[in-house]
Amino acid sequence: MADTKLDDKSSAPVVFSHVDEAEVPSAAWGWSGEGLKTFRFFGWFFAAFLLLMIIGNHHGKVEDLWLIGIAATMVFVLVRDIIIRRRPR
C-alpha cells in the first residue's frame, strides 16, 4: 500500500506577506489591497458623467438638482479622500 502521510515540508504554505487570512480572506489567493487609482479615476469619471447628463431632453429642473447634488457629493468625497491620504499619520 502507498504511504498516505504527507511530507511536512512539501505541504507548508508559502507566505508572501504578513496579512492574516482570517482578517482578509482574499489574501489566500494573492490579492489583499485596493485599487485606489482605479477607484479615484472612476469616481471623477462618473462625477463628470453625471454633470454631462444635465444636457438632455428633459424640461424639469428637479433632475438637474439631483444630478448636481450627487456629483457634488462624489467630488466632496474624492477631495476629502485626497486630503486625508496626503496628511501624515
C-alpha positions in Angstrom: 0.0 0.0 0.0 1.1 3.5 -0.7 2.1 5.8 2.2 -0.7 8.3 2.8 1.3 10.6 5.1 2.2 13.9 3.5 5.6 15.3 3.8 5.5 18.3 6.2 8.0 20.3 4.1 6.1 20.0 0.9 2.7 21.0 2.3 3.8 24.0 4.3 2.1 27.2 3.0 4.3 29.8 1.3 3.9 33.1 3.0 4.4 36.2 0.8 3.1 38.8 3.1 2.2 39.2 6.7 -1.6 39.5 6.2 -3.7 37.3 8.3 -6.1 35.3 6.1 -8.7 35.3 8.8 -9.0 39.1 8.6 -8.5 39.4 4.8 -9.9 36.3 3.0 -8.7 37.5 -0.4 -5.1 37.2 0.8 -5.3 33.4 0.3 -5.5 33.9 -3.5 -2.9 36.7 -3.7 -4.7 40.0 -3.6 -5.4 42.0 -0.4 -5.3 45.6 -1.5 -7.5 48.3 -3.1 -7.1 49.8 -6.5 -7.0 53.4 -5.2 -6.0 54.9 -8.6 -8.8 52.9 -10.3 -11.4 53.9 -7.8 -10.4 57.6 -8.0 -10.4 57.6 -11.8 -13.9 56.1 -12.0 -15.1 58.5 -9.2 -14.0 61.5 -11.2 -15.3 60.0 -14.4 -18.8 59.3 -13.1 -19.0 62.7 -11.4 -18.3 64.3 -14.8 -20.7 61.9 -16.5 -23.5 63.0 -14.1 -22.9 66.6 -14.9 -22.9 65.8 -18.6 -26.3 64.2 -18.2 -27.8 67.6 -17.4 -27.6 68.2 -21.2 -30.7 66.3 -22.3 -34.3 66.5 -23.4 -35.9 66.8 -20.0 -37.8 70.0 -19.1 -37.9 69.9 -15.3 -35.2 71.2 -13.0 -35.6 68.5 -10.3 -33.5 66.1 -12.3 -30.8 68.7 -12.7 -30.7 69.3 -9.0 -30.4 65.6 -8.2 -27.6 65.2 -10.8 -25.7 68.2 -9.4 -26.2 67.1 -5.8 -24.9 63.6 -6.4 -22.0 64.8 -8.5 -21.1 67.4 -5.8 -21.3 64.7 -3.1 -18.9 62.5 -5.1 -16.5 65.3 -5.7 -16.6 66.2 -1.9 -15.8 62.5 -1.1 -13.0 62.4 -3.6 -11.3 65.6 -2.5 -11.7 64.6 1.2 -10.0 61.3 0.4 -7.1 63.1 -1.3 -6.6 65.4 1.6 -6.8 62.6 4.2 -4.3 60.4 2.4 -1.9 63.3 1.9 -1.8 64.1 5.6 1.0 62.3 7.5 -0.1 60.0 10.3 
